Amino acid sequence: MAAFNRLRLYISNDAYTIEPIVFSSTDMQPRLVIHRDTGAIEVLAPTAAVPIGYYSESVEIDGVLGLVPLLAGDYLVVITRKTLVGRLFPDAEHDVYSVQKTRILPVPRSVLALSDAQRRDEDTFLSLLDRMCSLGHMYFSPTWDLTSTVQVNLTRETTNVPLWQRTDRRFFWNHYLQSKLIDLTVSFPHLHNFILPVICGYVKTVTAHLNRKVFTYVLITRKRVHRVGTRYHSRGIDVDGHVANYVETEQVISYQVPVDLVTHVRSYVQIRGSIPLYWRQKVNSKYTPLLEVVQKPTSRKAFAAHVNEQFQIYGDSQVMVNLINKKGYELPLGNAFQDMVKQHDDPRLTYIHFDFHEECKKMRYYRISVLEQQIAGEVAKQNNFACELPRLGKPRILTLQQGVIRTNCIDCLDRTNVVQSVLAKSVLTEQLRALGVLPSPDAVIDPQSDFERAFKNLWADNADVVSTLYSGTGALKTDFTRTGKRSKQGALQDGYNSVMRYVKNNFLDGARQDAYDVFLGVYRPADAHAVLPGTPIARGGTESSSPFAIPRVRQAHTLVLATVMTASAFATLALLLAREWSELLRAWIAVSFLLWIAVAFLVNKHGFELVDLPRLVPVDYVRDRQLGLGSPLVLTTPASMEASYSKRTD
């Protein structure tokens, strides 16, 4: 049962009426009606030829993203522009679209019932919601469950099952927005077709030509809805076993042999996610924030919940590839990870610690082959999904993927991206050999072919998207992913991205975290008395309890900014006077140098005050400090870590 994705929205002072666009006047379709005076929702059956009545505006829309309850009431979010990404399989009409533009419409006619403080908060909530809707990287298919892998889609019975009911809840990005409509499907069965599941991540299709054969290559990345956040505000695991920056990536190949009248399908799935322990980095305006590994009574239970979920979903083989450093401030986290795996003691779980920076230093990225050899046996054991799709009839399943490779570094971005792309290329080569696209068991993809370049660019673009969603910038090391080697230009680009990450993650990410929390329903403004479990912070609509009452720009910000501007002015004057007054020049340089030292001192002293923290849901270490929960097992700093490492290696 497909979802509607071509509809017309009628806007009036009394109601929003949404009906599918049909090509025949005899095809009666249900109508979704949202009454603006009460907020009530109803669905008129196809046989109910009720006139729409007066409306002030008529808009063609591409789907209903959902309803978001804020302080004044519900807000309807609709997709107003989409772009076709491509088709998953040549003979099946499963088109994938990207969300290009949305529109947020208030269900209540006015906000007069709100106080002045509540109206200001409402405007802020709307700006956060609009920020998420404008973020991009959202995709949907009206006929295919994009939240689930190809293997899941083709091995289950879905006859007459509504699209949203087939979804993998982990990747149903707009589930919270659709929750009110989902609850009403019991009373209004026709409502099923209006519920359009959306994923957040990356989807790209290319038509590939290789050895005079044509096939379709699709790359799909899905970001999980649990423990979503920004880089320093979302680390590690929670009590339910959900980890930060959890992403599932799947590559799909479809190949038609003209005489067969069959589409051959292959897919392979990998996952990434933050190290599944309680750990955090207290952002404090320093380039490398302090890293803590926290021991809690639920540590082992949370780790077990995470691991067992992967077994249940992906099969009885799981390889955890840990790419963090074996020295420096990352060392205690790696040791704690290894200890937890040993305590869990499950023969189905394989742990490999591959120090990426040490093994691949001096741009020796070919050393990733060492890791490939270490996991080759498990990759072969896990296999990959293979099936044949006839033009008529059910799919013929050949093999199943029965396990998964789980890769992580500290951020699960740059090092992880490189390793996952190399592993994907290795599996893809085997799949193309099995399909006969590569003619012999030792044949490889031509490094100069158009498909080789397309493959590398897809994975590099995918890396940039995953990185942007988490860190706010594109990924590092994508020059290797795009070209197969590191370059000086790529290193310079990495330097720029690193600086931008520092600025965004320290001074801009609080609002971005708030936007995630509003969109995903982690923070629900409509419930004025709701308090997160274990959070001793009152919330409501009054001035005193507004989450936005404290200004983001504090006294420390003003002091640092004034010092920076003064230092910059002195430095500029020194350059302007460079040719005329050498003694005065030296004085200007000395003063500007002292002022820059003052800037460094102020940042170091007031670092925590300068940070842009989330306002709606406190980050873990702030909440734990308020409640007195958790005790640090290891407190890491670069200096103490080097000493610890030297003792271990003596």
TORMIDO-749076 format. One record per residue (C-alpha): residue in one letter; x, y, z. Coordinates in steps of 0.25 Angstrom, whole numbers, m for minus. Layout:
N
code_east_north_up
A_X_Y_Z
...
//
This chain:
650
code_east_north_up
M_0_0_0
A_7_12_m5
A_7_26_1
F_2_38_m5
N_12_48_m11
R_5_57_m20
L_m6_64_m13
R_m13_78_m13
L_m14_86_0
Y_m26_95_1
I_m24_106_12
S_m35_113_18
N_m38_121_31
D_m46_109_36
A_m38_97_32
Y_m26_90_24
T_m32_80_14
I_m22_71_7
E_m26_62_m5
P_m18_53_m14
I_m17_58_m29
V_m24_48_m38
F_m24_48_m53
S_m39_44_m54
S_m51_50_m49
T_m57_36_m46
D_m45_33_m36
M_m51_37_m23
Q_m40_39_m12
P_m40_41_3
R_m38_55_8
L_m30_59_21
V_m37_70_28
I_m30_78_40
H_m40_87_47
R_m33_100_51
D_m42_104_62
T_m41_91_70
G_m29_84_64
A_m38_72_61
I_m34_63_50
E_m43_54_41
V_m42_47_28
L_m54_47_19
A_m56_34_11
P_m54_33_m4
T_m70_32_m5
A_m72_45_2
A_m73_56_m9
V_m73_67_1
P_m70_81_m5
I_m57_87_0
G_m64_101_1
Y_m56_114_1
Y_m41_114_2
S_m31_126_1
E_m20_118_m5
S_m18_105_m12
V_m4_98_m12
E_1_86_m19
I_10_78_m9
D_19_66_m10
G_15_59_4
V_11_62_18
L_24_62_27
G_15_62_39
L_9_71_51
V_18_77_62
P_11_82_75
L_17_95_80
L_12_105_91
A_0_110_82
G_m4_97_77
D_0_88_65
Y_7_92_53
L_6_85_39
V_19_82_32
V_17_79_17
I_27_76_6
T_26_87_m5
R_37_82_m14
K_44_69_m17
T_55_65_m27
L_56_51_m33
V_68_44_m28
G_66_31_m37
R_60_18_m38
L_65_6_m29
F_62_m5_m39
P_60_m3_m54
D_47_m11_m55
A_41_m7_m43
E_34_7_m40
H_41_10_m27
D_46_24_m29
V_54_31_m18
Y_52_46_m16
S_60_56_m8
V_52_67_0
Q_56_81_m5
K_47_90_1
T_36_90_13
R_26_99_18
I_21_100_32
L_6_104_34
P_0_108_48
V_m13_100_51
P_m17_111_62
R_m22_123_55
S_m15_132_65
V_m5_132_77
L_m13_142_85
A_m15_132_96
L_0_132_99
S_7_142_108
D_18_151_102
A_29_142_107
Q_22_130_101
R_21_137_88
R_36_139_88
D_38_125_91
E_28_120_80
D_36_128_70
T_49_122_75
F_43_108_74
L_38_111_60
S_52_116_56
L_58_103_61
L_48_94_54
D_50_102_41
R_65_100_43
M_63_85_43
C_53_85_31
S_63_93_23
L_75_84_27
G_73_76_15
H_78_61_14
M_64_56_15
Y_59_45_5
F_46_37_3
S_40_27_m6
P_25_26_m7
T_25_11_m11
W_38_6_m5
D_41_5_10
L_54_13_10
T_56_11_25
S_59_m4_23
T_70_m11_15
V_68_m18_2
Q_69_m31_9
V_58_m28_19
N_49_m22_8
L_50_m34_m2
T_49_m45_9
R_36_m41_16
E_22_m42_12
T_16_m28_10
T_3_m30_3
N_m7_m19_6
V_2_m14_18
P_3_1_19
L_16_7_16
W_19_13_29
Q_15_0_37
R_27_m7_29
T_37_3_34
D_49_1_43
R_46_10_54
R_61_13_56
F_62_21_43
F_48_26_42
W_53_41_43
N_39_48_44
H_32_37_53
Y_30_48_64
L_23_57_54
Q_14_46_48
S_11_41_62
K_m3_48_63
L_m7_43_49
I_m2_29_53
D_m10_29_66
L_m23_32_57
T_m21_21_47
V_m30_12_56
S_m42_22_54
F_m38_26_40
P_m33_14_32
H_m31_23_20
L_m21_31_27
H_m10_21_25
N_m8_26_11
F_m5_40_16
I_7_36_25
L_20_37_17
P_32_32_24
V_45_40_22
I_59_36_25
C_71_45_28
G_84_43_22
Y_89_41_7
V_83_34_m5
K_90_34_m19
T_88_25_m31
V_97_24_m43
T_96_16_m56
A_109_9_m58
H_116_4_m70
L_127_m6_m68
N_133_m16_m78
R_121_m13_m88
K_111_m17_m77
V_101_m7_m71
F_97_m8_m56
T_91_1_m46
Y_99_5_m33
V_91_11_m21
L_97_16_m8
I_88_18_3
T_91_24_17
R_81_24_28
K_83_32_41
R_77_27_54
V_66_35_61
H_72_31_75
R_82_39_82
V_83_49_71
G_92_61_73
T_104_69_70
R_118_65_72
Y_122_69_86
H_108_69_91
S_105_54_88
R_115_44_91
G_115_29_95
I_103_21_99
D_90_22_107
V_83_13_117
D_75_7_106
G_88_3_98
H_86_14_87
V_99_21_83
A_102_34_77
N_104_36_62
Y_98_22_58
V_98_21_43
E_94_9_34
T_100_10_20
E_96_0_9
Q_101_m1_m5
V_91_m8_m15
I_94_m13_m29
S_84_m17_m39
Y_88_m24_m52
Q_79_m29_m64
V_84_m39_m73
P_76_m37_m86
V_72_m51_m89
D_69_m55_m75
L_57_m45_m73
V_62_m45_m58
T_68_m34_m50
H_80_m39_m41
V_81_m31_m28
R_93_m30_m19
S_94_m22_m6
Y_103_m20_6
V_101_m13_19
Q_111_m7_29
I_108_1_41
R_116_11_50
G_113_17_63
S_120_24_75
I_128_15_85
P_117_8_93
L_121_12_107
Y_118_24_116
W_128_34_111
R_128_49_108
Q_136_61_105
K_133_74_113
V_134_84_102
N_141_96_108
S_146_105_97
K_159_97_96
Y_163_90_83
T_163_76_89
P_152_76_100
L_155_67_113
L_150_53_111
E_144_45_122
V_140_30_122
V_129_29_133
Q_126_16_140
K_111_14_144
P_104_3_150
T_97_1_136
S_110_1_128
R_110_m14_125
K_95_m15_123
A_95_m4_113
F_106_m10_105
A_99_m23_105
A_86_m17_100
H_94_m10_89
V_101_m22_84
N_89_m32_85
E_81_m22_77
Q_91_m23_66
F_91_m38_67
Q_76_m38_66
I_75_m29_54
Y_88_m33_46
G_91_m47_49
D_100_m56_58
S_113_m50_54
Q_118_m36_58
V_132_m30_56
M_135_m17_64
V_146_m10_57
N_152_1_66
L_160_11_59
I_164_21_70
N_179_23_75
K_186_13_84
K_193_25_91
G_190_39_95
Y_176_44_101
E_169_33_93
L_176_21_100
P_168_20_112
L_155_19_104
G_161_8_95
N_165_0_107
A_151_2_114
F_145_m3_101
Q_153_m15_100
D_151_m18_114
M_136_m17_112
V_136_m27_101
K_144_m37_109
Q_134_m36_120
H_123_m38_111
D_129_m51_106
D_121_m54_94
P_128_m63_83
R_119_m57_72
L_126_m44_75
T_140_m40_69
Y_147_m28_74
I_159_m22_66
H_167_m10_70
F_173_m4_57
D_181_9_61
F_178_16_48
H_187_28_50
E_199_19_54
E_197_9_43
C_194_19_32
K_203_31_36
K_211_38_26
M_200_36_16
R_202_21_15
Y_187_18_13
Y_190_5_6
R_192_0_20
I_177_m2_21
S_179_m15_14
V_185_m20_27
L_171_m18_34
E_164_m24_22
Q_173_m37_24
Q_169_m37_38
I_154_m37_36
A_154_m44_22
G_149_m57_29
E_138_m51_36
V_133_m43_24
A_133_m56_16
K_125_m63_27
Q_115_m52_28
N_113_m52_13
N_104_m42_5
F_90_m42_0
A_87_m47_m14
C_74_m50_m21
E_67_m50_m34
L_55_m42_m37
P_47_m47_m49
R_37_m38_m56
L_26_m46_m51
G_26_m54_m38
K_33_m54_m25
P_48_m51_m22
R_57_m63_m23
I_67_m62_m11
L_81_m67_m13
T_89_m63_m1
L_86_m55_12
Q_96_m45_19
Q_96_m51_33
G_105_m42_41
V_111_m28_40
I_124_m20_41
R_122_m9_52
T_133_2_50
N_136_14_59
C_147_24_62
I_145_36_72
D_135_43_64
C_131_32_54
L_134_41_43
D_147_43_36
R_155_30_39
T_142_22_39
N_138_28_25
V_151_23_19
V_151_9_24
Q_136_7_21
S_138_12_6
V_150_2_5
L_142_m10_10
A_130_m6_1
K_140_m6_m11
S_145_m20_m7
V_131_m26_m6
L_126_m19_m18
T_138_m25_m26
E_134_m39_m22
Q_119_m36_m25
L_122_m32_m39
R_131_m44_m41
A_119_m53_m37
L_110_m46_m47
G_120_m47_m58
V_122_m32_m60
L_136_m34_m56
P_140_m46_m65
S_149_m54_m56
P_152_m57_m42
D_164_m48_m41
A_158_m37_m49
V_157_m23_m43
I_150_m10_m46
D_158_m2_m56
P_164_10_m47
Q_162_19_m59
S_148_15_m62
D_136_25_m61
F_130_16_m51
E_142_16_m42
R_142_31_m41
A_127_31_m39
F_128_21_m27
K_139_29_m20
N_131_42_m22
L_118_36_m16
W_126_31_m4
A_133_44_m2
D_119_51_m3
N_113_42_6
A_125_44_16
D_122_59_15
V_107_58_18
V_109_49_30
S_120_58_35
T_111_71_33
L_100_65_41
Y_109_62_53
S_120_72_53
G_115_83_44
T_126_82_34
G_129_73_22
A_138_61_25
L_153_60_26
K_162_51_17
T_152_51_6
D_163_54_m4
F_167_40_m2
T_153_35_m4
R_151_43_m17
T_165_40_m23
G_171_28_m15
K_182_36_m10
R_185_48_0
S_189_61_m6
K_195_74_0
Q_182_81_m5
G_174_71_3
A_182_73_15
L_179_88_14
Q_164_86_12
D_165_77_25
G_172_88_32
Y_161_98_28
N_150_88_32
S_157_85_46
V_157_100_49
M_142_102_45
R_138_89_54
Y_145_96_65
V_137_109_64
K_124_102_61
N_125_91_72
N_129_101_83
F_121_113_79
L_109_110_70
D_105_95_73
G_95_98_85
A_84_103_76
R_87_92_66
Q_85_82_77
D_72_89_81
A_67_88_67
Y_69_73_66
D_62_71_80
V_50_79_75
F_49_72_62
L_51_58_68
G_42_60_80
V_53_59_90
Y_48_72_96
R_33_75_94
P_29_89_96
A_14_86_96
D_15_79_110
A_18_91_119
H_19_83_131
A_28_72_125
V_41_69_131
L_51_60_125
P_53_48_135
G_63_51_145
T_64_66_141
P_62_76_152
I_59_87_143
A_45_94_143
R_39_97_129
G_27_105_125
G_23_117_118
T_26_128_128
E_38_138_127
S_45_131_138
S_44_117_133
S_46_120_119
P_58_111_114
F_62_123_106
A_62_133_117
I_78_133_118
P_84_141_107
R_94_133_98
V_103_145_98
R_109_146_112
Q_119_156_119
A_130_146_116
H_127_147_101
T_127_162_101
L_140_162_108
V_147_153_98
L_141_159_86
A_146_173_91
T_160_168_93
V_160_161_79
M_156_173_72
T_166_182_79
A_177_172_76
S_173_172_62
A_173_187_61
F_187_188_67
A_192_177_57
T_185_185_45
L_192_198_49
A_205_191_50
L_204_186_36
L_200_200_31
L_211_207_38
A_222_196_34
R_229_205_25
E_230_218_32
W_232_217_47
S_241_204_50
E_241_207_65
L_226_210_66
L_224_197_58
R_231_189_68
A_223_195_79
W_210_192_71
I_214_178_69
A_218_176_83
V_204_181_88
S_196_173_78
F_204_161_83
L_201_163_97
L_186_165_94
W_186_152_87
I_192_146_99
A_181_152_107
V_171_146_97
A_177_132_100
F_177_134_115
L_162_139_115
V_158_127_106
N_165_117_116
K_159_124_128
H_145_126_123
G_145_114_113
F_132_107_119
E_125_121_119
L_128_123_105
V_122_110_100
D_108_109_93
L_101_98_101
P_88_93_98
R_76_100_105
L_65_90_104
V_71_77_108
P_84_78_117
V_96_70_112
D_99_57_120
Y_110_63_128
V_102_76_132
R_90_67_136
D_99_57_144
R_106_68_151
Q_92_74_155
L_88_60_160
G_101_55_166
L_101_43_156
G_113_35_151
S_127_35_155
P_138_37_145
L_146_25_143
V_157_32_135
L_160_46_134
T_168_48_122
T_177_60_117
P_188_59_106
A_200_60_116
S_194_50_126
M_191_41_115
E_205_41_109
A_211_38_123
S_201_26_124
Y_204_21_110
S_219_21_114
K_217_13_126
R_209_3_118
T_220_1_108
D_232_0_117
//
